[in-house]
């Protein structure tokens, strides 16, 4: 019974055929990657925009309760995610640049250079929800 199973040949790919396919896929990825880098940077910039919008909402709530803006994350209840450099998931360092009775400004700075051009992507938001990119990557 066992001898019948071992003698039967199964249709399959050879090791050489699999290696050739892997090489072709690798070449295609290398050709497509430079075209996709701007889209990858845009996707990562969404993190900065979302975090700054969330920070703005928390600052507005704090302002309505205390009639001033806070310079402390703890006061407004903002928890910063761990950065990728600390084995986390966040690509942007969020900071409150200034806060007063009349306004605030917060900044999100990329901790890695997404396209290796020496410039780090930076976004800012203020009390009027003016969200702008101050440094393109």
Phi and psi in radians as a Rosetta constraint file:
Dihedral C 1 N 2 CA 2 C 2 CIRCULARHARMONIC -1.169 0.35
Dihedral N 2 CA 2 C 2 N 3 CIRCULARHARMONIC -0.581 0.35
Dihedral C 2 N 3 CA 3 C 3 CIRCULARHARMONIC -1.147 0.35
Dihedral N 3 CA 3 C 3 N 4 CIRCULARHARMONIC -0.550 0.35
Dihedral C 3 N 4 CA 4 C 4 CIRCULARHARMONIC -1.160 0.35
Dihedral N 4 CA 4 C 4 N 5 CIRCULARHARMONIC -0.687 0.35
Dihedral C 4 N 5 CA 5 C 5 CIRCULARHARMONIC -1.206 0.35
Dihedral N 5 CA 5 C 5 N 6 CIRCULARHARMONIC -0.700 0.35
Dihedral C 5 N 6 CA 6 C 6 CIRCULARHARMONIC -1.260 0.35
Dihedral N 6 CA 6 C 6 N 7 CIRCULARHARMONIC -0.503 0.35
Dihedral C 6 N 7 CA 7 C 7 CIRCULARHARMONIC -1.408 0.35
Dihedral N 7 CA 7 C 7 N 8 CIRCULARHARMONIC -0.342 0.35
Dihedral C 7 N 8 CA 8 C 8 CIRCULARHARMONIC -1.327 0.35
Dihedral N 8 CA 8 C 8 N 9 CIRCULARHARMONIC 2.239 0.35
Dihedral C 8 N 9 CA 9 C 9 CIRCULARHARMONIC -1.586 0.35
Dihedral N 9 CA 9 C 9 N 10 CIRCULARHARMONIC 2.369 0.35
Dihedral C 9 N 10 CA 10 C 10 CIRCULARHARMONIC -1.782 0.35
Dihedral N 10 CA 10 C 10 N 11 CIRCULARHARMONIC 2.449 0.35
Dihedral C 10 N 11 CA 11 C 11 CIRCULARHARMONIC -1.218 0.35
Dihedral N 11 CA 11 C 11 N 12 CIRCULARHARMONIC 2.279 0.35
Dihedral C 11 N 12 CA 12 C 12 CIRCULARHARMONIC -2.765 0.35
Dihedral N 12 CA 12 C 12 N 13 CIRCULARHARMONIC 2.939 0.35
Dihedral C 12 N 13 CA 13 C 13 CIRCULARHARMONIC -1.565 0.35
Dihedral N 13 CA 13 C 13 N 14 CIRCULARHARMONIC 2.593 0.35
Dihedral C 13 N 14 CA 14 C 14 CIRCULARHARMONIC -1.439 0.35
Dihedral N 14 CA 14 C 14 N 15 CIRCULARHARMONIC 2.886 0.35
Dihedral C 14 N 15 CA 15 C 15 CIRCULARHARMONIC -1.077 0.35
Dihedral N 15 CA 15 C 15 N 16 CIRCULARHARMONIC -0.686 0.35
Dihedral C 15 N 16 CA 16 C 16 CIRCULARHARMONIC -1.088 0.35
Dihedral N 16 CA 16 C 16 N 17 CIRCULARHARMONIC -0.748 0.35
Dihedral C 16 N 17 CA 17 C 17 CIRCULARHARMONIC -1.098 0.35
Dihedral N 17 CA 17 C 17 N 18 CIRCULARHARMONIC -0.723 0.35
Dihedral C 17 N 18 CA 18 C 18 CIRCULARHARMONIC -1.132 0.35
Dihedral N 18 CA 18 C 18 N 19 CIRCULARHARMONIC -0.725 0.35
Dihedral C 18 N 19 CA 19 C 19 CIRCULARHARMONIC -1.132 0.35
Dihedral N 19 CA 19 C 19 N 20 CIRCULARHARMONIC -0.685 0.35
Dihedral C 19 N 20 CA 20 C 20 CIRCULARHARMONIC -1.110 0.35
Dihedral N 20 CA 20 C 20 N 21 CIRCULARHARMONIC -0.740 0.35
Dihedral C 20 N 21 CA 21 C 21 CIRCULARHARMONIC -1.100 0.35
Dihedral N 21 CA 21 C 21 N 22 CIRCULARHARMONIC -0.733 0.35
Dihedral C 21 N 22 CA 22 C 22 CIRCULARHARMONIC -1.096 0.35
Dihedral N 22 CA 22 C 22 N 23 CIRCULARHARMONIC -0.698 0.35
Dihedral C 22 N 23 CA 23 C 23 CIRCULARHARMONIC -1.123 0.35
Dihedral N 23 CA 23 C 23 N 24 CIRCULARHARMONIC -0.755 0.35
Dihedral C 23 N 24 CA 24 C 24 CIRCULARHARMONIC -1.100 0.35
Dihedral N 24 CA 24 C 24 N 25 CIRCULARHARMONIC -0.771 0.35
Dihedral C 24 N 25 CA 25 C 25 CIRCULARHARMONIC -1.102 0.35
Dihedral N 25 CA 25 C 25 N 26 CIRCULARHARMONIC -0.725 0.35
Dihedral C 25 N 26 CA 26 C 26 CIRCULARHARMONIC -1.058 0.35
Dihedral N 26 CA 26 C 26 N 27 CIRCULARHARMONIC -0.746 0.35
Dihedral C 26 N 27 CA 27 C 27 CIRCULARHARMONIC -1.125 0.35
Dihedral N 27 CA 27 C 27 N 28 CIRCULARHARMONIC -0.737 0.35
Dihedral C 27 N 28 CA 28 C 28 CIRCULARHARMONIC -1.104 0.35
Dihedral N 28 CA 28 C 28 N 29 CIRCULARHARMONIC -0.676 0.35
Dihedral C 28 N 29 CA 29 C 29 CIRCULARHARMONIC -1.138 0.35
Dihedral N 29 CA 29 C 29 N 30 CIRCULARHARMONIC -0.743 0.35
Dihedral C 29 N 30 CA 30 C 30 CIRCULARHARMONIC -1.103 0.35
Dihedral N 30 CA 30 C 30 N 31 CIRCULARHARMONIC -0.591 0.35
Dihedral C 30 N 31 CA 31 C 31 CIRCULARHARMONIC -1.293 0.35
Dihedral N 31 CA 31 C 31 N 32 CIRCULARHARMONIC -0.592 0.35
Dihedral C 31 N 32 CA 32 C 32 CIRCULARHARMONIC -1.477 0.35
Dihedral N 32 CA 32 C 32 N 33 CIRCULARHARMONIC -0.469 0.35
Dihedral C 32 N 33 CA 33 C 33 CIRCULARHARMONIC -1.014 0.35
Dihedral N 33 CA 33 C 33 N 34 CIRCULARHARMONIC -0.813 0.35
Dihedral C 33 N 34 CA 34 C 34 CIRCULARHARMONIC -1.054 0.35
Dihedral N 34 CA 34 C 34 N 35 CIRCULARHARMONIC -0.562 0.35
Dihedral C 34 N 35 CA 35 C 35 CIRCULARHARMONIC -1.272 0.35
Dihedral N 35 CA 35 C 35 N 36 CIRCULARHARMONIC -0.426 0.35
Dihedral C 35 N 36 CA 36 C 36 CIRCULARHARMONIC -1.604 0.35
Dihedral N 36 CA 36 C 36 N 37 CIRCULARHARMONIC -0.223 0.35
Dihedral C 36 N 37 CA 37 C 37 CIRCULARHARMONIC -1.008 0.35
Dihedral N 37 CA 37 C 37 N 38 CIRCULARHARMONIC -0.752 0.35
Dihedral C 37 N 38 CA 38 C 38 CIRCULARHARMONIC -1.062 0.35
Dihedral N 38 CA 38 C 38 N 39 CIRCULARHARMONIC -0.647 0.35
Dihedral C 38 N 39 CA 39 C 39 CIRCULARHARMONIC -1.201 0.35
Dihedral N 39 CA 39 C 39 N 40 CIRCULARHARMONIC -0.647 0.35
Dihedral C 39 N 40 CA 40 C 40 CIRCULARHARMONIC -1.140 0.35
Dihedral N 40 CA 40 C 40 N 41 CIRCULARHARMONIC -0.743 0.35
Dihedral C 40 N 41 CA 41 C 41 CIRCULARHARMONIC -1.105 0.35
Dihedral N 41 CA 41 C 41 N 42 CIRCULARHARMONIC -0.711 0.35
Dihedral C 41 N 42 CA 42 C 42 CIRCULARHARMONIC -1.090 0.35
Dihedral N 42 CA 42 C 42 N 43 CIRCULARHARMONIC -0.722 0.35
Dihedral C 42 N 43 CA 43 C 43 CIRCULARHARMONIC -1.129 0.35
Dihedral N 43 CA 43 C 43 N 44 CIRCULARHARMONIC -0.705 0.35
Dihedral C 43 N 44 CA 44 C 44 CIRCULARHARMONIC -1.226 0.35
Dihedral N 44 CA 44 C 44 N 45 CIRCULARHARMONIC -0.536 0.35
Dihedral C 44 N 45 CA 45 C 45 CIRCULARHARMONIC -1.161 0.35
Dihedral N 45 CA 45 C 45 N 46 CIRCULARHARMONIC -0.420 0.35
Dihedral C 45 N 46 CA 46 C 46 CIRCULARHARMONIC -1.052 0.35
Dihedral N 46 CA 46 C 46 N 47 CIRCULARHARMONIC -0.573 0.35
Dihedral C 46 N 47 CA 47 C 47 CIRCULARHARMONIC -1.051 0.35
Dihedral N 47 CA 47 C 47 N 48 CIRCULARHARMONIC -0.817 0.35
Dihedral C 47 N 48 CA 48 C 48 CIRCULARHARMONIC -1.086 0.35
Dihedral N 48 CA 48 C 48 N 49 CIRCULARHARMONIC -0.768 0.35
Dihedral C 48 N 49 CA 49 C 49 CIRCULARHARMONIC -1.081 0.35
Dihedral N 49 CA 49 C 49 N 50 CIRCULARHARMONIC -0.789 0.35
Dihedral C 49 N 50 CA 50 C 50 CIRCULARHARMONIC -1.134 0.35
Dihedral N 50 CA 50 C 50 N 51 CIRCULARHARMONIC -0.729 0.35
Dihedral C 50 N 51 CA 51 C 51 CIRCULARHARMONIC -1.145 0.35
Dihedral N 51 CA 51 C 51 N 52 CIRCULARHARMONIC -0.708 0.35
Dihedral C 51 N 52 CA 52 C 52 CIRCULARHARMONIC -1.219 0.35
Dihedral N 52 CA 52 C 52 N 53 CIRCULARHARMONIC -0.626 0.35
Dihedral C 52 N 53 CA 53 C 53 CIRCULARHARMONIC -1.122 0.35
Dihedral N 53 CA 53 C 53 N 54 CIRCULARHARMONIC -0.716 0.35
Dihedral C 53 N 54 CA 54 C 54 CIRCULARHARMONIC -1.114 0.35
Dihedral N 54 CA 54 C 54 N 55 CIRCULARHARMONIC -0.763 0.35
Dihedral C 54 N 55 CA 55 C 55 CIRCULARHARMONIC -1.069 0.35
Dihedral N 55 CA 55 C 55 N 56 CIRCULARHARMONIC -0.720 0.35
Dihedral C 55 N 56 CA 56 C 56 CIRCULARHARMONIC -1.059 0.35
Dihedral N 56 CA 56 C 56 N 57 CIRCULARHARMONIC -0.779 0.35
Dihedral C 56 N 57 CA 57 C 57 CIRCULARHARMONIC -1.071 0.35
Dihedral N 57 CA 57 C 57 N 58 CIRCULARHARMONIC -0.754 0.35
Dihedral C 57 N 58 CA 58 C 58 CIRCULARHARMONIC -1.149 0.35
Dihedral N 58 CA 58 C 58 N 59 CIRCULARHARMONIC -0.690 0.35
Dihedral C 58 N 59 CA 59 C 59 CIRCULARHARMONIC -1.128 0.35
Dihedral N 59 CA 59 C 59 N 60 CIRCULARHARMONIC -0.714 0.35
Dihedral C 59 N 60 CA 60 C 60 CIRCULARHARMONIC -1.107 0.35
Dihedral N 60 CA 60 C 60 N 61 CIRCULARHARMONIC -0.743 0.35
Dihedral C 60 N 61 CA 61 C 61 CIRCULARHARMONIC -1.070 0.35
Dihedral N 61 CA 61 C 61 N 62 CIRCULARHARMONIC -0.757 0.35
Dihedral C 61 N 62 CA 62 C 62 CIRCULARHARMONIC -1.099 0.35
Dihedral N 62 CA 62 C 62 N 63 CIRCULARHARMONIC -0.716 0.35
Dihedral C 62 N 63 CA 63 C 63 CIRCULARHARMONIC -1.091 0.35
Dihedral N 63 CA 63 C 63 N 64 CIRCULARHARMONIC -0.728 0.35
Dihedral C 63 N 64 CA 64 C 64 CIRCULARHARMONIC -1.158 0.35
Dihedral N 64 CA 64 C 64 N 65 CIRCULARHARMONIC -0.493 0.35
Dihedral C 64 N 65 CA 65 C 65 CIRCULARHARMONIC -1.494 0.35
Dihedral N 65 CA 65 C 65 N 66 CIRCULARHARMONIC -0.662 0.35
Dihedral C 65 N 66 CA 66 C 66 CIRCULARHARMONIC -2.060 0.35
Dihedral N 66 CA 66 C 66 N 67 CIRCULARHARMONIC 0.003 0.35
Dihedral C 66 N 67 CA 67 C 67 CIRCULARHARMONIC 1.018 0.35
Dihedral N 67 CA 67 C 67 N 68 CIRCULARHARMONIC 0.552 0.35
Dihedral C 67 N 68 CA 68 C 68 CIRCULARHARMONIC -2.787 0.35
Dihedral N 68 CA 68 C 68 N 69 CIRCULARHARMONIC 2.852 0.35
Dihedral C 68 N 69 CA 69 C 69 CIRCULARHARMONIC -1.715 0.35
Dihedral N 69 CA 69 C 69 N 70 CIRCULARHARMONIC 2.671 0.35
Dihedral C 69 N 70 CA 70 C 70 CIRCULARHARMONIC -1.805 0.35
Dihedral N 70 CA 70 C 70 N 71 CIRCULARHARMONIC 2.589 0.35
Dihedral C 70 N 71 CA 71 C 71 CIRCULARHARMONIC -1.771 0.35
Dihedral N 71 CA 71 C 71 N 72 CIRCULARHARMONIC 0.161 0.35
Dihedral C 71 N 72 CA 72 C 72 CIRCULARHARMONIC -2.092 0.35
Dihedral N 72 CA 72 C 72 N 73 CIRCULARHARMONIC 2.303 0.35
Dihedral C 72 N 73 CA 73 C 73 CIRCULARHARMONIC -1.108 0.35
Dihedral N 73 CA 73 C 73 N 74 CIRCULARHARMONIC -0.645 0.35
Dihedral C 73 N 74 CA 74 C 74 CIRCULARHARMONIC -1.110 0.35
Dihedral N 74 CA 74 C 74 N 75 CIRCULARHARMONIC -0.695 0.35
Dihedral C 74 N 75 CA 75 C 75 CIRCULARHARMONIC -1.069 0.35
Dihedral N 75 CA 75 C 75 N 76 CIRCULARHARMONIC -0.681 0.35
Dihedral C 75 N 76 CA 76 C 76 CIRCULARHARMONIC -1.641 0.35
Dihedral N 76 CA 76 C 76 N 77 CIRCULARHARMONIC -0.148 0.35
Dihedral C 76 N 77 CA 77 C 77 CIRCULARHARMONIC 1.466 0.35
Dihedral N 77 CA 77 C 77 N 78 CIRCULARHARMONIC 0.459 0.35
Dihedral C 77 N 78 CA 78 C 78 CIRCULARHARMONIC -1.570 0.35
Dihedral N 78 CA 78 C 78 N 79 CIRCULARHARMONIC 2.199 0.35
Dihedral C 78 N 79 CA 79 C 79 CIRCULARHARMONIC -1.947 0.35
Dihedral N 79 CA 79 C 79 N 80 CIRCULARHARMONIC 2.071 0.35
Dihedral C 79 N 80 CA 80 C 80 CIRCULARHARMONIC -1.407 0.35
Dihedral N 80 CA 80 C 80 N 81 CIRCULARHARMONIC 2.314 0.35
Dihedral C 80 N 81 CA 81 C 81 CIRCULARHARMONIC -1.190 0.35
Dihedral N 81 CA 81 C 81 N 82 CIRCULARHARMONIC 2.693 0.35
Dihedral C 81 N 82 CA 82 C 82 CIRCULARHARMONIC -1.130 0.35
Dihedral N 82 CA 82 C 82 N 83 CIRCULARHARMONIC 2.435 0.35
Dihedral C 82 N 83 CA 83 C 83 CIRCULARHARMONIC -1.322 0.35
Dihedral N 83 CA 83 C 83 N 84 CIRCULARHARMONIC 2.753 0.35
Dihedral C 83 N 84 CA 84 C 84 CIRCULARHARMONIC -1.104 0.35
Dihedral N 84 CA 84 C 84 N 85 CIRCULARHARMONIC -0.471 0.35
Dihedral C 84 N 85 CA 85 C 85 CIRCULARHARMONIC -1.222 0.35
Dihedral N 85 CA 85 C 85 N 86 CIRCULARHARMONIC -0.324 0.35
Dihedral C 85 N 86 CA 86 C 86 CIRCULARHARMONIC -1.901 0.35
Dihedral N 86 CA 86 C 86 N 87 CIRCULARHARMONIC 0.508 0.35
Dihedral C 86 N 87 CA 87 C 87 CIRCULARHARMONIC 1.108 0.35
Dihedral N 87 CA 87 C 87 N 88 CIRCULARHARMONIC 0.569 0.35
Dihedral C 87 N 88 CA 88 C 88 CIRCULARHARMONIC -1.888 0.35
Dihedral N 88 CA 88 C 88 N 89 CIRCULARHARMONIC -2.736 0.35
Dihedral C 88 N 89 CA 89 C 89 CIRCULARHARMONIC -2.070 0.35
Dihedral N 89 CA 89 C 89 N 90 CIRCULARHARMONIC -0.222 0.35
Dihedral C 89 N 90 CA 90 C 90 CIRCULARHARMONIC -1.370 0.35
Dihedral N 90 CA 90 C 90 N 91 CIRCULARHARMONIC 2.341 0.35
Dihedral C 90 N 91 CA 91 C 91 CIRCULARHARMONIC -1.735 0.35
Dihedral N 91 CA 91 C 91 N 92 CIRCULARHARMONIC -0.118 0.35
Dihedral C 91 N 92 CA 92 C 92 CIRCULARHARMONIC -2.213 0.35
Dihedral N 92 CA 92 C 92 N 93 CIRCULARHARMONIC 2.421 0.35
Dihedral C 92 N 93 CA 93 C 93 CIRCULARHARMONIC -1.599 0.35
Dihedral N 93 CA 93 C 93 N 94 CIRCULARHARMONIC 2.113 0.35
Dihedral C 93 N 94 CA 94 C 94 CIRCULARHARMONIC -1.719 0.35
Dihedral N 94 CA 94 C 94 N 95 CIRCULARHARMONIC 2.378 0.35
Dihedral C 94 N 95 CA 95 C 95 CIRCULARHARMONIC -2.553 0.35
Dihedral N 95 CA 95 C 95 N 96 CIRCULARHARMONIC 2.603 0.35
Dihedral C 95 N 96 CA 96 C 96 CIRCULARHARMONIC -1.616 0.35
Dihedral N 96 CA 96 C 96 N 97 CIRCULARHARMONIC 1.990 0.35
Dihedral C 96 N 97 CA 97 C 97 CIRCULARHARMONIC -1.341 0.35
Dihedral N 97 CA 97 C 97 N 98 CIRCULARHARMONIC -0.788 0.35
Dihedral C 97 N 98 CA 98 C 98 CIRCULARHARMONIC -2.635 0.35
Dihedral N 98 CA 98 C 98 N 99 CIRCULARHARMONIC 2.633 0.35
Dihedral C 98 N 99 CA 99 C 99 CIRCULARHARMONIC -2.622 0.35
Dihedral N 99 CA 99 C 99 N 100 CIRCULARHARMONIC 2.377 0.35
Dihedral C 99 N 100 CA 100 C 100 CIRCULARHARMONIC -2.522 0.35
Dihedral N 100 CA 100 C 100 N 101 CIRCULARHARMONIC -2.928 0.35
Dihedral C 100 N 101 CA 101 C 101 CIRCULARHARMONIC -1.251 0.35
Dihedral N 101 CA 101 C 101 N 102 CIRCULARHARMONIC -0.404 0.35
Dihedral C 101 N 102 CA 102 C 102 CIRCULARHARMONIC -1.921 0.35
Dihedral N 102 CA 102 C 102 N 103 CIRCULARHARMONIC -0.254 0.35
Dihedral C 102 N 103 CA 103 C 103 CIRCULARHARMONIC -3.009 0.35
Dihedral N 103 CA 103 C 103 N 104 CIRCULARHARMONIC 3.051 0.35
Dihedral C 103 N 104 CA 104 C 104 CIRCULARHARMONIC -2.625 0.35
Dihedral N 104 CA 104 C 104 N 105 CIRCULARHARMONIC 2.828 0.35
Dihedral C 104 N 105 CA 105 C 105 CIRCULARHARMONIC -2.430 0.35
Dihedral N 105 CA 105 C 105 N 106 CIRCULARHARMONIC 2.298 0.35
Dihedral C 105 N 106 CA 106 C 106 CIRCULARHARMONIC -2.166 0.35
Dihedral N 106 CA 106 C 106 N 107 CIRCULARHARMONIC 2.674 0.35
Dihedral C 106 N 107 CA 107 C 107 CIRCULARHARMONIC -2.344 0.35
Dihedral N 107 CA 107 C 107 N 108 CIRCULARHARMONIC 2.479 0.35
Dihedral C 107 N 108 CA 108 C 108 CIRCULARHARMONIC -2.083 0.35
Dihedral N 108 CA 108 C 108 N 109 CIRCULARHARMONIC 2.104 0.35
Dihedral C 108 N 109 CA 109 C 109 CIRCULARHARMONIC -2.060 0.35
Dihedral N 109 CA 109 C 109 N 110 CIRCULARHARMONIC 2.283 0.35
Dihedral C 109 N 110 CA 110 C 110 CIRCULARHARMONIC -1.122 0.35
Dihedral N 110 CA 110 C 110 N 111 CIRCULARHARMONIC 2.474 0.35
Dihedral C 110 N 111 CA 111 C 111 CIRCULARHARMONIC -1.654 0.35
Dihedral N 111 CA 111 C 111 N 112 CIRCULARHARMONIC -0.168 0.35
Dihedral C 111 N 112 CA 112 C 112 CIRCULARHARMONIC -2.267 0.35
Dihedral N 112 CA 112 C 112 N 113 CIRCULARHARMONIC 2.654 0.35
Dihedral C 112 N 113 CA 113 C 113 CIRCULARHARMONIC -1.544 0.35
Dihedral N 113 CA 113 C 113 N 114 CIRCULARHARMONIC 1.789 0.35
Dihedral C 113 N 114 CA 114 C 114 CIRCULARHARMONIC -1.082 0.35
Dihedral N 114 CA 114 C 114 N 115 CIRCULARHARMONIC -0.660 0.35
Dihedral C 114 N 115 CA 115 C 115 CIRCULARHARMONIC -1.963 0.35
Dihedral N 115 CA 115 C 115 N 116 CIRCULARHARMONIC 0.237 0.35
Dihedral C 115 N 116 CA 116 C 116 CIRCULARHARMONIC 0.979 0.35
Dihedral N 116 CA 116 C 116 N 117 CIRCULARHARMONIC 0.699 0.35
Dihedral C 116 N 117 CA 117 C 117 CIRCULARHARMONIC -1.828 0.35
Dihedral N 117 CA 117 C 117 N 118 CIRCULARHARMONIC 0.064 0.35
Dihedral C 117 N 118 CA 118 C 118 CIRCULARHARMONIC 1.571 0.35
Dihedral N 118 CA 118 C 118 N 119 CIRCULARHARMONIC -0.026 0.35
Dihedral C 118 N 119 CA 119 C 119 CIRCULARHARMONIC -2.007 0.35
Dihedral N 119 CA 119 C 119 N 120 CIRCULARHARMONIC 2.386 0.35
Dihedral C 119 N 120 CA 120 C 120 CIRCULARHARMONIC -1.807 0.35
Dihedral N 120 CA 120 C 120 N 121 CIRCULARHARMONIC 2.259 0.35
Dihedral C 120 N 121 CA 121 C 121 CIRCULARHARMONIC -1.078 0.35
Dihedral N 121 CA 121 C 121 N 122 CIRCULARHARMONIC 2.334 0.35
Dihedral C 121 N 122 CA 122 C 122 CIRCULARHARMONIC -2.377 0.35
Dihedral N 122 CA 122 C 122 N 123 CIRCULARHARMONIC 2.369 0.35
Dihedral C 122 N 123 CA 123 C 123 CIRCULARHARMONIC -2.193 0.35
Dihedral N 123 CA 123 C 123 N 124 CIRCULARHARMONIC 2.620 0.35
Dihedral C 123 N 124 CA 124 C 124 CIRCULARHARMONIC -2.348 0.35
Dihedral N 124 CA 124 C 124 N 125 CIRCULARHARMONIC 2.662 0.35
Dihedral C 124 N 125 CA 125 C 125 CIRCULARHARMONIC -2.430 0.35
Dihedral N 125 CA 125 C 125 N 126 CIRCULARHARMONIC 2.616 0.35
Dihedral C 125 N 126 CA 126 C 126 CIRCULARHARMONIC -2.187 0.35
Dihedral N 126 CA 126 C 126 N 127 CIRCULARHARMONIC -3.014 0.35
Dihedral C 126 N 127 CA 127 C 127 CIRCULARHARMONIC -1.130 0.35
Dihedral N 127 CA 127 C 127 N 128 CIRCULARHARMONIC -0.379 0.35
Dihedral C 127 N 128 CA 128 C 128 CIRCULARHARMONIC -1.645 0.35
Dihedral N 128 CA 128 C 128 N 129 CIRCULARHARMONIC 0.210 0.35
Dihedral C 128 N 129 CA 129 C 129 CIRCULARHARMONIC 1.102 0.35
Dihedral N 129 CA 129 C 129 N 130 CIRCULARHARMONIC 0.579 0.35
Dihedral C 129 N 130 CA 130 C 130 CIRCULARHARMONIC -1.422 0.35
Dihedral N 130 CA 130 C 130 N 131 CIRCULARHARMONIC 1.688 0.35
Dihedral C 130 N 131 CA 131 C 131 CIRCULARHARMONIC -1.679 0.35
Dihedral N 131 CA 131 C 131 N 132 CIRCULARHARMONIC 2.081 0.35
Dihedral C 131 N 132 CA 132 C 132 CIRCULARHARMONIC -2.469 0.35
Dihedral N 132 CA 132 C 132 N 133 CIRCULARHARMONIC 2.638 0.35
Dihedral C 132 N 133 CA 133 C 133 CIRCULARHARMONIC -1.575 0.35
Dihedral N 133 CA 133 C 133 N 134 CIRCULARHARMONIC 2.011 0.35
Dihedral C 133 N 134 CA 134 C 134 CIRCULARHARMONIC -1.612 0.35
Dihedral N 134 CA 134 C 134 N 135 CIRCULARHARMONIC -0.409 0.35
Dihedral C 134 N 135 CA 135 C 135 CIRCULARHARMONIC -2.449 0.35
Dihedral N 135 CA 135 C 135 N 136 CIRCULARHARMONIC 2.003 0.35
Dihedral C 135 N 136 CA 136 C 136 CIRCULARHARMONIC -1.390 0.35
Dihedral N 136 CA 136 C 136 N 137 CIRCULARHARMONIC 2.635 0.35
